[in-house]
């Protein structure tokens, strides 16, 4: 998912290199919103990625609770562990990757 904006920029550069200079500005007017939209989708995806990981962590800790309580418990655990100086940033990256993987894996299940 993170490669999509990079691929769009590479495609735009290739198209701009192969076209005459007069077509550069209209092509930029087409490709710039596409790249910005892809970056926006990536940012939204990374912001929502910890939801799946926190919910599954909460359901592992408290299987008899609701999904909302499990999410709150899982997010509280993630926040508390992320306060550890050297482990915290690594944990947040891992939670983002696991959550994004969970969202992408669930697309094929539905």
C-alpha positions as CSV (number, residue, x, y, z in Angstrom):
1,X,0.0,0.0,0.0
2,X,2.9,2.4,0.7
3,X,4.3,1.7,-2.8
4,X,1.2,3.1,-4.6
5,X,2.2,6.8,-4.2
6,X,5.8,6.0,-5.2
7,X,4.6,4.1,-8.2
8,X,2.3,7.0,-9.2
9,X,5.2,9.5,-8.9
10,X,7.4,7.2,-11.0
11,X,4.6,6.8,-13.6
12,X,4.1,10.6,-13.7
13,X,7.9,11.1,-14.2
14,X,8.0,8.6,-17.0
15,X,5.0,10.1,-18.8
16,X,6.4,13.6,-18.4
17,X,9.8,12.5,-19.7
18,X,8.3,10.9,-22.8
19,X,5.9,13.7,-23.7
20,X,6.6,17.1,-25.3
21,X,7.2,20.0,-22.9
22,X,3.9,21.6,-23.9
23,X,2.0,18.7,-22.3
24,X,3.8,18.9,-19.0
25,X,1.5,21.3,-17.2
26,X,-1.8,19.5,-18.1
27,X,-0.2,16.2,-17.1
28,X,0.9,17.6,-13.8
29,X,-2.7,18.8,-13.3
30,X,-3.8,15.2,-13.7
31,X,-1.1,13.4,-11.8
32,X,-0.8,15.7,-8.8
33,X,-4.3,15.1,-7.4
34,X,-3.9,11.4,-8.0
35,X,-0.6,11.3,-6.0
36,X,-2.2,13.4,-3.2
37,X,-5.2,11.2,-3.0
38,X,-3.0,8.1,-2.8
39,X,-1.0,9.7,0.0
40,X,-4.2,10.6,1.8
41,X,-5.5,7.1,1.6
42,X,-2.2,5.8,3.0
43,X,-2.3,8.3,5.9
44,X,-5.9,7.3,6.8
45,X,-5.0,3.6,6.5
46,X,-2.1,4.1,8.9
47,X,-4.2,6.0,11.3
48,X,-6.9,3.3,11.4
49,X,-4.5,0.4,11.4
50,X,-4.1,0.1,15.2
51,X,-7.8,-0.4,15.6
52,X,-7.7,-4.0,14.5
53,X,-4.6,-4.8,16.5
54,X,-5.9,-3.2,19.7
55,X,-9.2,-4.9,19.4
56,X,-7.7,-8.4,18.9
57,X,-5.3,-7.7,21.8
58,X,-8.3,-6.7,24.0
59,X,-10.2,-9.8,22.9
60,X,-7.3,-12.0,23.9
61,X,-7.1,-10.4,27.3
62,X,-10.9,-10.2,27.9
63,X,-12.8,-12.7,25.6
64,X,-16.1,-12.2,27.5
65,X,-16.3,-8.5,27.0
66,X,-17.8,-6.5,24.1
67,X,-15.8,-5.4,21.1
68,X,-15.8,-1.8,22.4
69,X,-14.4,-2.8,25.8
70,X,-11.9,-5.0,24.2
71,X,-10.7,-2.1,21.9
72,X,-10.4,0.2,24.9
73,X,-8.5,-2.4,26.9
74,X,-6.2,-3.2,24.0
75,X,-5.5,0.5,23.2
76,X,-4.8,1.2,26.9
77,X,-2.3,-1.7,26.9
78,X,-0.6,-0.4,23.7
79,X,-0.4,3.1,25.1
80,X,1.1,2.0,28.4
81,X,3.7,-0.2,26.7
82,X,4.5,2.5,24.2
83,X,5.7,4.8,27.0
84,X,8.8,2.6,27.5
85,X,11.7,4.6,26.0
86,X,13.3,2.2,23.5
87,X,10.5,-0.4,23.1
88,X,7.7,2.2,22.5
89,X,8.5,3.3,18.9
90,X,9.2,-0.2,17.8
91,X,5.9,-1.4,19.3
92,X,4.0,1.4,17.5
93,X,5.5,0.5,14.2
94,X,4.7,-3.2,14.8
95,X,1.1,-2.4,15.8
96,X,0.7,-0.3,12.7
97,X,2.1,-3.1,10.5
98,X,0.0,-5.9,12.2
99,X,-3.1,-3.7,12.0
100,X,-2.7,-2.9,8.4
101,X,-2.0,-6.5,7.6
102,X,-5.1,-7.5,9.5
103,X,-7.2,-5.0,7.5
104,X,-5.7,-6.1,4.2
105,X,-6.1,-9.8,5.0
106,X,-9.8,-9.3,6.0
107,X,-10.6,-7.9,2.5
108,X,-10.2,-11.4,1.0
109,X,-12.4,-13.0,3.7
110,X,-15.5,-11.0,3.0
